[in-house]
Amino acid sequence: MKNNQYSLADIEAAVSAGVLDRAAYVTLAQFLTSHAPEAIETEKFTLFRGMNDIFLALGITVLSIGWFILWGLYSNDAVFWIAPLVAMAGFVVLAEYVAGKLKATLPSIVIMVSLCATLMIYAVMLYMRMVGTSAEFFNLDDVWSFGSTSVNTALLVAIIGFAFQVGFFLRYRLPVSFALIAFGIVGVLWSLLLTAFGQSLNQYLDYMITLTGLLLLALGVVVDTKDPKRVNGWAECAFWLYVIGAPMTIHSVAALFDAAALVMIPVIIIAMLFSLFLDRRSPIISGLIYVGYLANSGFNQAAIDPSITVALVCFVVGGLVMAFGFGWQKARHIVLSPFEDQNWRRYLPPS
């Protein structure tokens, strides 16, 4: 709050504290958005709200590092097995306060990663004990060596990590959880394929990355359509799916076709239209990287001095980024105006 003016974040905090009903918040946010005097930022993500969030994240990071160092000092004894359970209980208590009550995103990420890592390592230890190899390891280095050479262990870790991230999101409703959920989807799919087909899949790695990226983009679209007004939190969840899915798709296509102009130009155009339709900048940012690459190739073929080429590429890419930044809403209106009467238009953000 500043000068008695409240932001949506202030009202969201009131909802989290139980002062205001969620349905009333959504209705109020839609009203304020539709009556805004000028275009507002519709693609938001919040990693921290101030220095206190950074301060908390730093403290939890240092504690987590200390925990893993301490765990690594233990050998295969009772403490080696009991200490992780105590640590996980401590992380859960921290999560309940930091993620559940404070809703502090950045510190919650640190807790989420530390808790998930401890859980997955412990799962590998239990698996080693089940298959009868627990007597062969004495510290975390041995656990890591076993896990890195076993395809079944990779699948186990991927499934547990994915389930944990889904559970963390359902418990605390932090949109950033979707970033690790996306990585979890990638891990589970790839682990399943590696378990079924073995190392022969390595030759199809770029195809796997492309298909996985498209899957994440499709999931992002599905989640995004649940919140076209960008007020109930689902849009921020979808943001992370686009952030991961777009570069996976575009960069893997470039790798498959050696970034050939005949392939990359249509891909860049599709990425631009996709971004404008959905009011998402992640795909277009990934595409602009290859605009710079193609421009650089063209300048080199024109035998322009390499130093000048770098400057020209910077001007081209920087100019395009600024043009989209200043004219984003107008460009969206031009692209979407022919479809205003279509039924599917209601699932997209207003232009």
MOVEN-V932978 format. One record per backbone hydrogen bond with DSSP energy under -1.0 kcal/mol. CO is the residue of the C=O (numbers start at 1). NH is the residue of the N-H. E is the energy in kcal/mol with one decimal. If there is no record, write none. Layout:
BEGIN
co=CO nh=NH e=E
co=CO nh=NH e=E
END
This chain:
BEGIN
co=2 nh=5 e=-1.6
co=5 nh=2 e=-1.7
co=7 nh=11 e=-1.8
co=8 nh=12 e=-2.7
co=9 nh=13 e=-2.0
co=10 nh=14 e=-1.5
co=11 nh=15 e=-1.8
co=12 nh=16 e=-2.4
co=13 nh=17 e=-1.8
co=14 nh=19 e=-2.3
co=14 nh=20 e=-1.1
co=15 nh=18 e=-1.5
co=21 nh=25 e=-1.9
co=22 nh=26 e=-2.4
co=23 nh=27 e=-2.1
co=24 nh=28 e=-2.4
co=25 nh=29 e=-3.0
co=26 nh=30 e=-2.3
co=27 nh=31 e=-2.0
co=28 nh=32 e=-2.7
co=29 nh=33 e=-2.4
co=30 nh=34 e=-2.4
co=31 nh=35 e=-1.5
co=33 nh=36 e=-1.1
co=47 nh=106 e=-1.7
co=50 nh=54 e=-1.3
co=51 nh=55 e=-2.7
co=52 nh=56 e=-2.6
co=53 nh=57 e=-2.6
co=54 nh=58 e=-2.5
co=55 nh=59 e=-2.1
co=56 nh=60 e=-2.7
co=57 nh=61 e=-2.3
co=58 nh=62 e=-2.3
co=59 nh=63 e=-2.3
co=60 nh=64 e=-2.4
co=61 nh=65 e=-2.5
co=62 nh=66 e=-2.4
co=63 nh=67 e=-2.2
co=64 nh=68 e=-2.3
co=65 nh=69 e=-2.3
co=66 nh=70 e=-2.4
co=67 nh=71 e=-2.8
co=68 nh=72 e=-2.0
co=71 nh=74 e=-1.0
co=75 nh=77 e=-2.5
co=77 nh=81 e=-1.1
co=78 nh=82 e=-2.4
co=79 nh=83 e=-2.6
co=82 nh=86 e=-1.8
co=83 nh=87 e=-2.6
co=84 nh=88 e=-2.8
co=85 nh=89 e=-2.0
co=86 nh=90 e=-2.1
co=87 nh=91 e=-2.5
co=88 nh=92 e=-2.2
co=89 nh=93 e=-2.1
co=90 nh=94 e=-2.3
co=91 nh=95 e=-2.7
co=92 nh=96 e=-2.4
co=93 nh=97 e=-1.6
co=94 nh=98 e=-3.5
co=95 nh=99 e=-1.4
co=95 nh=100 e=-2.0
co=97 nh=102 e=-2.7
co=98 nh=104 e=-2.0
co=104 nh=108 e=-1.5
co=105 nh=109 e=-2.1
co=106 nh=110 e=-1.6
co=107 nh=111 e=-2.2
co=108 nh=112 e=-2.9
co=109 nh=113 e=-2.6
co=110 nh=114 e=-2.4
co=111 nh=115 e=-2.9
co=112 nh=116 e=-2.3
co=113 nh=117 e=-2.6
co=114 nh=118 e=-2.3
co=115 nh=119 e=-2.5
co=116 nh=120 e=-2.6
co=117 nh=121 e=-2.4
co=118 nh=122 e=-2.2
co=119 nh=123 e=-2.1
co=120 nh=124 e=-1.9
co=121 nh=125 e=-2.0
co=122 nh=126 e=-2.3
co=123 nh=127 e=-2.4
co=124 nh=128 e=-2.5
co=125 nh=129 e=-1.8
co=126 nh=130 e=-2.2
co=127 nh=131 e=-2.2
co=128 nh=133 e=-3.2
co=133 nh=136 e=-2.0
co=134 nh=137 e=-1.0
co=139 nh=143 e=-1.5
co=140 nh=144 e=-2.8
co=141 nh=145 e=-2.3
co=142 nh=146 e=-2.2
co=143 nh=147 e=-2.7
co=144 nh=148 e=-2.2
co=146 nh=149 e=-1.0
co=150 nh=154 e=-1.7
co=151 nh=155 e=-2.1
co=152 nh=156 e=-2.4
co=153 nh=157 e=-2.9
co=154 nh=158 e=-2.3
co=155 nh=159 e=-2.4
co=156 nh=160 e=-2.5
co=157 nh=161 e=-2.8
co=158 nh=162 e=-2.4
co=159 nh=163 e=-2.7
co=160 nh=164 e=-2.4
co=161 nh=165 e=-2.1
co=162 nh=166 e=-2.2
co=163 nh=167 e=-2.4
co=164 nh=168 e=-2.9
co=165 nh=169 e=-2.2
co=166 nh=170 e=-2.5
co=167 nh=171 e=-2.0
co=168 nh=172 e=-2.5
co=169 nh=173 e=-3.0
co=174 nh=177 e=-2.0
co=175 nh=178 e=-2.2
co=176 nh=179 e=-1.5
co=177 nh=181 e=-2.2
co=178 nh=182 e=-2.2
co=179 nh=183 e=-1.7
co=180 nh=184 e=-2.3
co=181 nh=185 e=-2.4
co=182 nh=186 e=-2.1
co=183 nh=187 e=-2.8
co=184 nh=188 e=-2.7
co=185 nh=189 e=-2.5
co=186 nh=190 e=-2.5
co=187 nh=191 e=-2.3
co=188 nh=192 e=-2.6
co=189 nh=193 e=-2.3
co=190 nh=194 e=-2.7
co=191 nh=195 e=-2.5
co=192 nh=196 e=-2.0
co=193 nh=197 e=-3.0
co=194 nh=198 e=-2.0
co=198 nh=201 e=-1.5
co=199 nh=202 e=-1.9
co=201 nh=204 e=-2.1
co=202 nh=205 e=-1.5
co=204 nh=208 e=-2.3
co=205 nh=209 e=-2.5
co=206 nh=210 e=-2.3
co=207 nh=211 e=-2.6
co=208 nh=212 e=-2.4
co=209 nh=213 e=-2.6
co=210 nh=214 e=-2.4
co=211 nh=215 e=-2.1
co=212 nh=216 e=-2.3
co=213 nh=217 e=-2.3
co=214 nh=218 e=-2.6
co=215 nh=219 e=-2.5
co=216 nh=220 e=-2.4
co=217 nh=221 e=-2.2
co=218 nh=222 e=-2.1
co=219 nh=223 e=-2.5
co=220 nh=224 e=-2.7
co=221 nh=225 e=-2.1
co=223 nh=226 e=-1.3
co=224 nh=227 e=-2.0
co=227 nh=230 e=-1.6
co=233 nh=237 e=-1.3
co=234 nh=238 e=-2.4
co=235 nh=239 e=-1.8
co=238 nh=242 e=-2.1
co=239 nh=243 e=-2.3
co=240 nh=244 e=-1.5
co=241 nh=245 e=-2.9
co=242 nh=246 e=-2.5
co=244 nh=248 e=-1.4
co=245 nh=249 e=-2.2
co=246 nh=250 e=-2.6
co=247 nh=251 e=-2.3
co=248 nh=252 e=-1.4
co=249 nh=253 e=-2.0
co=250 nh=254 e=-2.2
co=251 nh=255 e=-2.0
co=252 nh=256 e=-2.2
co=253 nh=257 e=-1.9
co=254 nh=259 e=-2.5
co=257 nh=260 e=-1.5
co=260 nh=263 e=-1.1
co=260 nh=264 e=-3.1
co=261 nh=265 e=-2.3
co=263 nh=267 e=-1.8
co=264 nh=268 e=-2.9
co=265 nh=269 e=-2.2
co=266 nh=270 e=-2.7
co=267 nh=271 e=-2.5
co=268 nh=272 e=-2.3
co=269 nh=273 e=-2.4
co=270 nh=274 e=-2.8
co=271 nh=275 e=-2.4
co=272 nh=276 e=-2.4
co=273 nh=277 e=-2.8
co=274 nh=278 e=-2.0
co=275 nh=280 e=-2.3
co=281 nh=285 e=-2.2
co=282 nh=286 e=-2.0
co=283 nh=287 e=-2.1
co=284 nh=288 e=-2.1
co=285 nh=289 e=-1.0
co=287 nh=291 e=-1.2
co=288 nh=292 e=-2.1
co=289 nh=293 e=-1.5
co=290 nh=294 e=-2.8
co=291 nh=295 e=-2.6
co=292 nh=296 e=-2.4
co=293 nh=297 e=-2.2
co=294 nh=298 e=-2.3
co=295 nh=299 e=-2.5
co=296 nh=300 e=-2.2
co=297 nh=301 e=-2.1
co=298 nh=302 e=-1.2
co=299 nh=304 e=-2.0
co=300 nh=303 e=-1.7
co=305 nh=309 e=-2.4
co=306 nh=310 e=-2.1
co=307 nh=311 e=-1.5
co=308 nh=312 e=-2.7
co=309 nh=313 e=-2.7
co=310 nh=314 e=-2.1
co=311 nh=315 e=-2.1
co=312 nh=316 e=-2.5
co=313 nh=317 e=-2.8
co=314 nh=318 e=-2.6
co=315 nh=319 e=-2.3
co=316 nh=320 e=-2.1
co=317 nh=321 e=-2.5
co=318 nh=322 e=-2.4
co=319 nh=323 e=-2.4
co=320 nh=324 e=-2.5
co=321 nh=325 e=-2.3
co=322 nh=326 e=-2.8
co=323 nh=327 e=-2.4
co=327 nh=331 e=-2.7
co=328 nh=332 e=-2.4
co=329 nh=333 e=-2.2
co=330 nh=334 e=-2.1
co=331 nh=335 e=-2.3
co=332 nh=336 e=-2.6
co=333 nh=337 e=-1.9
co=336 nh=339 e=-2.1
co=337 nh=340 e=-1.3
co=339 nh=342 e=-1.8
co=342 nh=345 e=-1.1
co=343 nh=346 e=-1.2
co=344 nh=347 e=-1.5
co=345 nh=348 e=-1.7
END
